[in-house]
Amino acid sequence: MRVAITGGTGFVGGHLAARLDQSQTVVISRRTGIDVENEVALAAAFAGCDVVVHAAGINREIGDQTFQRVHVDGTRSMIAAAQRAGIKRIVMVSFLRARPDCGSGYHETKWAAEELIRESGIDHTILKASMMYGHGDHMVDHVSRAVKTWPVFATVGYRERMVRPIPIEDFVDVLVAATEGRIAEPTVAVMGAEELPLGDAVRRIARIVGRKPLFVAVPVWSIRILAQLTEWAMVVPLVAKAQAQMLAEGVNKPAPWAPELPEDIRPSHLFTDESIRAALPAEGRFGWSDLRVAIWFRRWRGFRAA
């Protein structure tokens, strides 16, 4: 079975590509020279493939890389290319609470992409996934670096939100099962084996890296403001606006409702010390290089030197 992966150099796509037989895998991303909106290039890349794993996505908008363009227009192009190439199955990576009319561009465009796939006429599996973590993630990475950088950590809202984090290795197992047609339902909720308060998850990460920050509950609106500021100021924001919405709602129940995976395919590993250590980044703290102004300054110095 030959598999094409859109977003194949991203967090999810990269881990899946590493698991599959390289001789039977086509990795597609902007880094490999193929834009997800380029129908002709996609169709050529899909030639000879049986399955497309559609893992392309963004959690914040940067320039012309908007949610509409990447999630909706990109999915439309992918479907058209898949139809031209005779693809037998599409597996889409979506978000657990992707839904319409919720005030979040990320959630709404992910839902719109789901609907396009449902209407495509191609056999498909849509995986509505909760938070994932592992090497290269934005969960353990950002929390561990934040608690090393600042003595205070803000928790979202005055009511504890619940999460069900998924180890990326478990999610890749689910993706493989989906590509092999072992998931009967066309849309399923994928959640981690352990449900816990978000604050407890953060405290576990802090303990692993040897920090005991002061945890302060702050209103949701303040996290939304922080998200906007860090999207403006940081190369990879401390928290994106879409992530602020996720944290405000909790990530432990699908919306709208979707059935869970069969028990033998569900993620089974808990949010343990071992799994957290495996996901820790090489960088220790946030610093100057994480700011956009650092990039501008380096470019300015390079221009002056030239």
Helices and strands as residue ranges (DSSP letters): E 3-6, H 11-19, G 22-24, E 25-28, G 30-32, H 39-46, E 51-54, H 67-67, I 68-73, H 74-85, E 89-95, H 105-118, E 123-129, E 132-133, H 140-149, E 152-156, E 162-163, E 166-167, H 168-179, E 187-190, E 196-197, H 198-208, E 214-218, H 220-233, H 241-249, H 273-279, G 288-290, H 292-305
